[in-house]
Structure formats: structure tokens, C-alpha cells
């Protein structure tokens, strides 16, 4: 079987758990748009995790809001979908009754839940450690480059080794060092390109290439009064504008369901965070609408 998942800590933990319960022959890394826009072929031997549903898949696990009206899961589909702090939590709950040995991954799962649902402390953001640090090195928004080989190296390592040994791997140490080296440059760039509009901070990186490496939660330490943040930058192909939004980890007053909001613009997510892709011609108008909606629900 092939696992199709997202290249982040949640996707990695899904892979760890599924590799203990199913015979995985390959892992394909994809974005939500790869599935919803049918850019990737999916078949009955594929397990999709941490990504939108595809009607041809054999199994599906996800905790994000459904955003593809063309592909609602049939009643009785194999897998699990629902509200959860991570997609990996749903994989765990699905298999635990028949695979009790999965309980050895409880710490990994708990930390994946924390990062995926942004239940973080200030220390987690400014001095990340353990699985949170590992997750930030896997986050594409951190800006550390290609994740293909890195993900492949981490999957067996995280499954079979304690976190201290995983963090000691050369590739992990190198990525963590690059994060530390560019930390101040990222803070300076973010501060210079951000403005606070009510209780929403908008950061626009479209004029900067490359963007310094830095974790996406640092913006809340620069603007602690904000209840939500919107980040704008060019998509990888530079033909569309990538917009991501998230509730603050410090000021938790926002009532916005960001996943629902982003689904209105062809994207998705869950209550606390989400993303969408916009065409350049109408991006500024749509971004203003997104910021306005967040302000109304602040």
C-alpha cells in the first residue's frame, strides 16, 4: 500500500503509526491542492492521511474541514474522519484496539497533537525542543527547503528511536542550526512587513525572496496583542498568492473558525488555522476580506 500524506509532523506521525499496522510500500508527499485539484493519481491501494478525501482511495484519515464539494466521503468509508487535535490521533484511535503496541508512541502523539492544534507555550516558540523542534524543521512555512529525503529519513528514525537520538541526526541538527542562525533576520523581516489591523496582524512577504528561515509562531511574540495572524507570500510556482492564517498562541480570544473561512476561498484547514491560494489579480481584495472576517470574530 502507498501512504499519501502531508510533509509535516502530523503526516510523519501518521506514517509512523500506519507503518506499524499496514504494509506500506511507498510514501507520497502531497499538498491539499494536489488532491482536490486531481494533480495526483489516487487508487484503491492508497491510504490518504492528513489530506482531503479522494473518492478512489482505499482508506482515509483526516481532522481538517472538508473543502472539496465534489468528493464527499461515502457512508461507511474505511478510515476515520472527525474533530481531533491531529489526523494522527484518528489513526491511533482507529488501530489501537487491534494494535495495542501503538501505545508506545503516546509521547510522540501527544506532542503532535500540541503542535498541530497550536497548543504551544512561548518557550515552545522561542526555544523549541523535542518533538516540537522536530516538527518545526518539517514545516514548509519555516522555509528550510525540500522535505522529500528528510521525511524519508525521519520516518523509520522516529518510529524506532528515542527523540534524543532523532535530534542528534546530522540532517536534523543542520536544519535546527539554520533556524537559529536566521532567527533574528526572520524577526526583523517579519516586523518590517507586518501591520496590526485591530487585533489581526497581517504580514506580507511578497516583496522578499528568499524569506529568512523562521517558525510561523514567532509573529505572535512580536505582536502579542494580536488574536490572529495572516501571512501572505508567493506560492512556490509564483503564479498564485499563498495565504495562511492562524489563531494566536498567546491571545486566545479569537472566535474565528479559520478552516471555514479559508474554505470560502478554495482552501481549508481546521478551527485554529488554515490556508488558501489566490490569483494575483484579486489577491489584495480577498486578503482584505479575510482580515475583516477575522477582526469581526476577534
Beta strands, then each sheet from edge to edge (+ up, - down):
strand 1: 2-5
strand 2: 26-29
strand 3: 46-49
strand 4: 59-62
strand 5: 79-81
strand 6: 194-197
strand 7: 200-204
strand 8: 228-234
strand 9: 240-247
strand 10: 268-270
strand 11: 273-279
sheet 1: 2+ 1+ 3+ 4+ 5+
sheet 2: 6+ 7- 8- 9+ 11- 10+
end
